[in-house]
Amino acid sequence: MIIDSQAVQNTCSAGVESKGFCRYKLTNGIKRHLAVDSLGFPFFTCCTKASVSDDRGLIMMLSENIDYFRAKPMNVHKITILVDSGYHPDFIMRELEKVYPQIGKKIRMEKS
């Protein structure tokens, strides 16, 4: 699984409560968080304000889909999640373990 995010401007008709400012991309709008499989097909998606960090957006996206990981049997290989340098895998894993303590037995995060 490969995960990344993209900050984009949303329309001027969008409400103020749905917008945020991404200081890294200098964009006022939303941030799309996307997880794809090894073929590039979408796996999980999540939209947040652009001001939400990549780490927090990933935590939100995986927390919303935690049942997928709960249903995964323990005796199969871990899912490898590739992220870029904008993410902090140790922090993300600690936060996800608060939601699902067994997550460390089912996924492995690596920086690409």
Secondary structure as UniProt FT lines:
FT   STRAND          2..9
FT   TURN            12..13
FT   HELIX           16..18
FT   STRAND          20..22
FT   TURN            23..26
FT   STRAND          27..36
FT   TURN            38..39
FT   STRAND          42..49
FT   TURN            50..51
FT   HELIX           54..64
FT   HELIX           66..71
FT   TURN            74..75
FT   STRAND          79..83
FT   TURN            85..86
FT   HELIX           89..99
FT   TURN            101..102
FT   HELIX           103..105
FT   STRAND          107..111
//
